[in-house]
Structures are given as C-alpha cells and as structure tokens.
Amino acid sequence: MPGRVVILNGAPRSGKTSIARALQDRPGGLWINLGVDAAIAMTPAHLRPGIGLRPGAQRPDLEPFVLRQYAALFAAIAIHAEAGLDVAADFGIHDGYSRPLRIWDILEATFAGLPVLTVGVLCPADVIAERRAIRPVAGLAGDDASPLIATWQREVHLGHEYGLTLDTAVKSPGECAETILQLLSTLAR
C-alpha cells in the first residue's frame, strides 16, 4: 500500500516546516520530510539556492537546474510513497523566474495515480515579518524584507488549487497536522 504524500506550499516562514515536523511527531505514520531545506542541503554551493530561488531573483543560469531538481525531488518523493512511507514535503513552488517554469505541471505528472494532498500554507505578511525578525534571513533585515515577503505571498499561490488551505496565524503546527490527518483519513475511505 502506498504511503501518503502531503505537499505543503507557501512562502518562507509561513510555517510549512513546522507542520511537516508536527506530522512526523504524530503516532501511526512514517513521515519523511523531503522538502526545500533537504534539497538545498544536497545542492552544491555553485547551484544554490536551487529550488529555493526566490521569485524575481532572475538567475536564468540556474533555471534549467531548478526544473531538474524539482523533477528529481518529486520522483524521490513518489518512490518513498510507493515504498509505503508517508512524505510531508514543504516547498515554495512558484513560476516567478525569468521565464515560466511550470513546476506545478511536473508535480501533477509525477504524482498521477498516487494519493497526494496539496496544502496551501497561508500566513499574513506581518506574521511572516515577525518570524523573520526572530530567525533572520541572511542579507535581509527590517523593511528590506517587506517587498520580498509580498512577492513570495503573491507568487507562491498564483494559479494553484489546493486540496486544503491552512492559515498558520490561526492554527498551531499541531492543529494543522491534525487537520491534515483528519482530511487524509476521510479521503482514504
């Protein structure tokens, strides 16, 4: 029996990784987190940030690699699911590059036939700004982050339809994980 796949998509600091960790902490699942942080950690320095490339950060030299990296990561997630492992993958999927990359199409093609729940992780910009202040991003401080947050907020959800949306300013990571698990249990029936 294949494992379950949950794709958490949202802006940086929206709470995606915290939700993935909350899923891993729940009993009864073998949740693996194969998301953007794992991908960046595997990426050679000269190709970074790879799939972490932000919208509007025009790096046409990296875009072919970004497509290949997403395709390979999605394939790895599918292999884990086919092996019976549950996968929570946290991303900031967008097509705000120098040319549209259509990453969502790769995701849909890769997971055709597998049980996948896509989750839009929403979070107000002011909450993201507060989280960035607690855990700053290199090169961005104070008001410098506001345009970047707004761009991420716009681009990451543009044109995506989700099976579920969660607002992490309203629900804790544990509550989000519980909502996901409840929906997964109804979908499995």
C-alpha positions as CSV (number, residue, x, y, z in Angstrom):
1,M,0.0,0.0,0.0
2,P,1.5,3.4,-1.0
3,G,2.2,6.0,1.6
4,R,0.6,9.3,1.7
5,V,2.1,12.4,0.2
6,V,1.4,15.9,1.6
7,I,2.8,18.8,-0.4
8,L,2.9,21.9,1.8
9,N,3.3,25.0,-0.4
10,G,3.8,28.5,1.0
11,A,6.1,31.5,1.5
12,P,9.2,31.1,3.6
13,R,8.4,31.4,7.3
14,S,4.7,30.6,6.7
15,G,5.0,27.5,8.9
16,K,5.4,24.7,6.3
17,T,8.4,23.0,8.0
18,S,6.7,23.3,11.4
19,I,3.7,21.5,10.0
20,A,5.9,18.8,8.5
21,R,7.6,18.3,11.9
22,A,4.3,18.1,13.6
23,L,3.2,15.4,11.2
24,Q,6.4,13.5,12.0
25,D,5.7,13.7,15.7
26,R,2.2,12.1,15.3
27,P,2.0,8.4,16.1
28,G,0.9,6.0,13.4
29,G,2.8,7.3,10.5
30,L,6.3,7.0,9.0
31,W,6.5,10.6,7.9
32,I,9.6,11.7,5.9
33,N,10.3,15.3,5.2
34,L,11.7,15.8,1.7
35,G,11.3,19.5,1.1
36,V,13.2,22.6,0.1
37,D,15.6,22.5,3.1
38,A,16.6,19.0,2.3
39,A,17.1,19.9,-1.3
40,I,19.2,23.0,-0.6
41,A,21.4,20.9,1.8
42,M,22.1,18.5,-1.0
43,T,22.8,21.2,-3.6
44,P,26.4,22.1,-4.4
45,A,27.3,25.7,-3.5
46,H,27.6,26.9,-7.1
47,L,24.0,25.8,-7.8
48,R,22.4,27.3,-4.6
49,P,19.8,28.1,-3.7
50,G,18.5,25.7,-6.4
51,I,14.7,25.2,-5.8
52,G,15.0,27.9,-3.0
53,L,15.5,30.6,-5.7
54,R,13.1,33.3,-4.8
55,P,10.6,34.9,-7.2
56,G,12.1,37.7,-9.1
57,A,15.7,36.7,-8.4
58,Q,16.5,36.3,-12.0
59,R,19.1,33.6,-12.4
60,P,18.5,32.2,-15.9
61,D,21.7,30.2,-15.4
62,L,20.1,28.2,-12.6
63,E,16.6,27.7,-14.1
64,P,17.3,24.5,-16.0
65,F,18.8,23.1,-12.9
66,V,15.8,24.2,-10.8
67,L,13.5,22.2,-13.2
68,R,15.7,19.1,-13.0
69,Q,16.0,19.4,-9.2
70,Y,12.2,19.7,-8.8
71,A,11.6,16.7,-11.1
72,A,14.2,14.6,-9.3
73,L,12.9,15.5,-5.9
74,F,9.3,14.8,-6.9
75,A,10.4,11.4,-8.3
76,A,12.2,10.7,-5.0
77,I,9.0,11.6,-3.1
78,A,7.0,9.3,-5.3
79,I,9.5,6.4,-4.7
80,H,9.2,6.9,-0.9
81,A,5.4,6.8,-1.2
82,E,5.5,3.7,-3.4
83,A,7.6,2.1,-0.7
84,G,4.9,2.7,1.8
85,L,6.4,5.8,3.6
86,D,4.4,8.9,4.2
87,V,6.0,12.0,2.9
88,A,5.5,15.6,4.0
89,A,7.3,17.9,1.6
90,D,7.5,21.6,2.2
91,F,8.1,23.9,-0.7
92,G,7.7,27.4,-2.0
93,I,6.6,26.4,-5.5
94,H,6.3,29.4,-7.9
95,D,7.0,30.2,-11.5
96,G,8.3,33.7,-10.9
97,Y,11.6,33.2,-12.8
98,S,12.9,34.9,-15.9
99,R,10.6,32.6,-17.9
100,P,7.7,30.5,-16.5
101,L,9.0,27.1,-15.5
102,R,5.6,25.3,-14.9
103,I,6.8,23.3,-11.9
104,W,3.3,22.6,-10.8
105,D,2.8,20.6,-14.1
106,I,5.8,18.5,-13.3
107,L,4.4,17.8,-9.8
108,E,1.0,16.8,-11.2
109,A,2.5,14.5,-13.8
110,T,4.8,12.8,-11.3
111,F,2.1,12.1,-8.8
112,A,-0.6,11.0,-11.2
113,G,-2.2,7.9,-9.6
114,L,-0.7,8.4,-6.1
115,P,-2.6,9.7,-3.2
116,V,-1.4,13.3,-2.8
117,L,-2.8,16.1,-0.8
118,T,-1.7,19.6,-1.8
119,V,-1.9,22.1,1.1
120,G,-1.7,25.9,0.6
121,V,0.0,27.2,3.8
122,L,-1.2,30.8,4.3
123,C,0.2,33.3,6.7
124,P,-0.3,37.1,6.9
125,A,2.7,39.1,5.8
126,D,3.0,40.8,9.2
127,V,3.3,37.4,10.9
128,I,5.9,36.3,8.4
129,A,7.8,39.6,9.1
130,E,7.7,38.8,12.9
131,R,9.0,35.3,12.3
132,R,11.8,36.7,10.1
133,A,12.8,39.0,12.9
134,I,13.1,36.1,15.3
135,R,15.1,34.0,12.7
136,P,16.6,36.5,10.2
137,V,17.4,35.6,6.6
138,A,21.0,36.5,5.5
139,G,21.0,39.8,3.6
140,L,17.5,40.8,4.6
141,A,16.7,42.9,7.6
142,G,13.9,45.2,8.8
143,D,12.0,46.9,6.0
144,D,14.2,45.4,3.3
145,A,12.2,42.1,3.7
146,S,8.8,43.7,3.1
147,P,8.9,43.7,-0.7
148,L,10.3,40.1,-0.7
149,I,7.5,38.9,1.6
150,A,4.9,40.5,-0.6
151,T,6.4,38.9,-3.8
152,W,6.5,35.5,-2.2
153,Q,2.9,35.8,-0.9
154,R,1.7,36.7,-4.4
155,E,3.8,34.3,-6.5
156,V,3.7,31.1,-4.4
157,H,-0.1,30.7,-4.5
158,L,-0.6,32.2,-8.0
159,G,-2.8,29.8,-10.1
160,H,-2.6,26.9,-7.6
161,E,-5.7,25.0,-6.5
162,Y,-5.2,23.1,-3.2
163,G,-6.9,20.2,-1.6
164,L,-6.7,22.1,1.7
165,T,-5.6,25.6,2.8
166,L,-4.3,26.3,6.3
167,D,-3.6,29.7,8.0
168,T,-0.7,29.3,10.4
169,A,-1.6,32.6,12.1
170,V,-4.8,30.9,13.3
171,K,-3.8,27.3,13.8
172,S,-0.7,25.9,15.5
173,P,1.5,23.4,13.7
174,G,0.0,20.6,15.7
175,E,-3.6,21.7,14.8
176,C,-2.6,22.0,11.2
177,A,-1.2,18.5,11.3
178,E,-4.3,17.2,12.9
179,T,-6.5,18.9,10.2
180,I,-4.4,17.2,7.5
181,L,-4.6,13.8,9.1
182,Q,-8.3,14.1,9.6
183,L,-8.8,15.0,5.9
184,L,-6.4,12.2,4.8
185,S,-8.5,9.7,6.8
186,T,-11.7,10.8,5.1
187,L,-10.0,10.6,1.6
188,A,-8.8,7.1,2.3
189,R,-12.4,5.8,2.8
